[in-house]
Amino acid sequence: MHLTTIGMKKGDVNLHTLNNMLQQKVVRKQIAIKIARSGLSLRHWKLAVDRGIRDGLNNLLSEKVGAKVRVTSTKRNIENMFNFLN
């Protein structure tokens, strides 16, 4: 599945960095869109993993923004993403 910029909302500019993860079924499209709209790109993920191992990625994705989690706090999703980056 390849994502394009047609019909994208503001904040979706980072979505193209996640295409490889979608093609390898590391994350579903809904999670990729949520990641992109949160302002995160693949570069941010790599930095988080480099700086804090698994906890860095967990902290980045499960950070509280208001009453909601930034992207996801599901351990399976975070584990899949971490394994993809290593």
C-alpha positions in Angstrom: 0.0 0.0 0.0 1.5 3.3 -1.1 0.2 6.6 0.3 0.0 9.7 -1.8 -0.5 13.3 -0.8 -3.9 13.7 -2.6 -6.6 14.6 -0.2 -4.3 14.8 2.8 -5.0 17.0 5.8 -2.7 19.4 7.4 0.0 17.4 9.3 0.0 14.5 6.9 3.3 15.6 5.3 5.2 13.0 7.4 3.0 10.2 6.0 5.3 9.4 3.1 8.2 8.5 5.5 6.0 5.6 6.8 5.3 4.0 3.5 7.9 1.3 4.0 6.4 0.4 7.4 3.0 0.1 5.8 4.3 -2.1 3.0 5.9 -4.4 5.5 2.7 -4.4 7.6 4.5 -3.1 10.7 1.6 -0.7 11.3 -1.9 -0.3 9.9 -2.8 2.7 7.8 -4.9 4.2 10.6 -1.9 4.2 13.0 0.4 5.6 10.3 -2.0 8.5 9.7 -2.2 9.1 13.4 1.6 9.2 13.7 1.9 11.6 10.8 -0.8 13.9 12.1 0.9 14.0 15.5 3.9 15.6 13.7 6.1 12.6 13.9 8.2 11.1 11.0 10.4 8.1 10.8 13.4 10.3 11.7 11.8 11.0 15.1 11.3 7.3 15.8 14.9 6.5 15.0 16.1 9.3 17.3 13.9 8.0 20.1 15.2 4.5 19.8 18.8 5.6 19.5 18.5 7.7 22.7 16.4 5.5 25.0 16.3 2.0 23.5 12.7 0.7 23.7 11.6 3.1 26.4 12.4 6.1 24.1 9.9 4.9 21.4 7.4 3.9 24.1 7.6 7.4 25.7 7.3 9.2 22.3 4.3 7.2 21.1 2.4 7.0 24.4 3.0 10.5 25.5 -0.2 12.1 26.9 -1.6 15.0 24.9 -4.5 16.4 26.9 -6.5 13.4 27.9 -5.5 11.2 25.0 -2.3 9.2 24.1 -0.3 10.8 21.3 -0.3 7.8 19.0 -0.7 4.5 20.8 0.1 2.8 24.1 -0.5 -0.7 22.8 2.6 -2.8 23.6 2.2 -5.0 20.5 2.2 -2.0 18.1 5.2 -0.4 19.9 7.1 -3.7 19.9 6.5 -4.1 16.1 7.7 -0.6 15.4 10.8 -1.1 17.6 11.7 -4.3 15.9 11.3 -2.6 12.5 13.9 0.0 13.5 16.4 -2.5 14.7 
